[in-house]
């Protein structure tokens, strides 16, 4: 694990090397492709939280989301080291966040699959389809604009690839998204697919 500072980082940020999210399970550590990413350890709005538990939740979500948005996945152990907490504490906080419908992408949970079938993501995508601006979706869902843009980008690939003739199995291979999630995406975008087919 390599950790260093860079002149390109903003105040409160570090440069950290995390494993690319494209690396499948079973690859030896010394053969993994590490991606340099910027992580915000201290944010300007961290002082607005009401207690230490909320602060830790906020920082865990930010670190995992920033890592994923930059093409990598961080482990719970890495988060624990960065935030100077025990792995057990980080795991407990992530479990609690997920029970509330929060999306916390870490390597242990995402490695080898992409299943984002949680109500919160569906809410984000429904607002996205209705034409809401990123800032408005952020306000309604409490997710970062980076996360919302990422979900929207993944989501938009499904109708394009479907119209190109790819079936669900090939969509899974191409996008890394589970077939279950692809089917759920198609249900959300069915009106778009129908409208496009009629216009041909």
N, C-alpha and C positions, 0 to 999 in steps of 0.2 A: 504494500500500500504506500503510495507516494503522496505527500502532502506538502505544498509549497505556496509561497506568496507571489503575486504577480503585480506589475505596475498597472495592468489592465483591470484589476478588480476594483470594485467600489468599496466604500467604507463598510466594514462589517462582513466582507466577503473573503473567501479563501478559494484557492484552486485545488481541486481534489481529483484524484484518478479513480474512476469507478468502472466496473465492467460494462461493456456495451450491452444494451438490451437485446441485441441480435444474437448473442452467444447462447447456444443451446445448452441444456444440462449435460453433465458428464465430461466437459472439457477440462483438462488439467489447468490449474491456476497459472502455471508458467506459460501456457499457450493462449490465455485469454486476452482479448483485445481491450485494453484500458483506454477510456475516454477522459480527457481533461475537461472538467466541468467547473463552473463557478457556483459556489454554494454560499448562501447568505446565512451566516451564523447569528448575526445580530442585525435585526431590522429596525428601521426608524420608528416603527409603530409598536415595537415590542413592549414599550413602557405603558401602553394603553390597556393591557390585560389586567384582570382583577386579582389573579393569584398565580402561584407558581405552577399549579397543575395546568391551567389554561395556557400559560406561557410555553410549557413543555409541549403541549398538544400543537400549539401554533408553529413551533420550531420544527417538530417532527414532520408535520404536513408540508411545510415550506421546503425543507431539505429534500424529502422524497419526491415532491412535485417538480422542483427545479432540476433534480438529477434526471428524472424521466423525460422532462421536456427537452433536455439536451442529449437524448439518445442513449442514456445509461440507466442502470438500476443499482441502487445502493442497498447494502445489507443492514439488518437491524443492529448487528454488531458494530458496523461502521458508524451508524447514527449514535450509538451509545458512546463510542470513543469521541466523536466530534462534540457531543453535548455533555461529556463527562458524567454520564449516568451508567447504571448497570444495564446489561442486555435484558434482564428480567423486567426492569422498570419500563424500558422502551417497548418491549413486547406487550406488556399490560396496557400501556397507553394506546398502542396501535389497535389492540383488540377492542378497547373501549370506543375508539373513534369509528371503527368499522361497524360496530353495533348501532351506531348513530347514523350509518349510511355514508360515512366519509370514505373517500378513495385515498388509500395510502399505498402507493406502489413501491414495493421493496423486492429485492431479488428472490428471497425465499418464497414469496407468495406468487410472483409473476413468472418465475423461471419455468420455461417450457410450455407456457400456455398464456392465453390472453382472454380471460373471461371477465368482462366488466358488466355483468347483468344486474347491477344494483340500482335501486330506485333513484338515487341521486344523479347518476349519469343519465338515466332516462329523462329526468326533469331538465337537465342541462340541454340535452339534444332536442327535446320538444320546444324549449324556448328558442334554441338556435334555429330550428325549422320555421318558427313563427316570425323570424326576422329580427329578434331582439339584438341590440348591440352587446358586445362583449362586456362592457362596463355594467350594463343593466343585468345581464345574466350573473355577473359576479356579485352584484348587490343582492340578488334574489337567492343565490345558492351558496354564497360565502366561499366560492372557489376562486383561485387565481385566474387571471386572464390567460396565462400561459397554459394552464390545464384545459380551460375551455376551448382554446384554439386547437390544442392537441386532439381533444375528443372530436371536434368539428372536422379536423383534417382527416382523421381515421374514418369517420362516419361518411364523409363525402366520397371516399374511394369506392364504397359498396355499389351505389347506383351506376357509377362509371364503368366499373369492371363487370357488373351484371349485364349492362347493355352491350359490352364487348363479347358476351357469350360465355363467360366463366361461370361454372357451377359452384356450389357452396364448398366443395372439397378443395377446388383450386383457389377459391377466395381465401380459405383458411391458410393454405400454403403461402400465398402471395402476401397477405396482410399480417399473418400471425395472430389473427383474431379467431376465437373459438367458433365452431359452426353454430352453436346455440346462440351466441351473441350476434352472429351474422344474420340468423333468422329473425332475431328481435329487431335488428336494424332494418331489415327488409319490411317488417310490419310497420315501422315508423315511416318509412319512405315509400310505402306502397302507392300513395296518391301521386307522388312524383313520377314513379315508374309508369303508372297508368297514363298519366298526362303526356309523358314523353312518347309512349307507344302510339297514342292516338294522333300525335302531331306528325308522325312519320308518313 
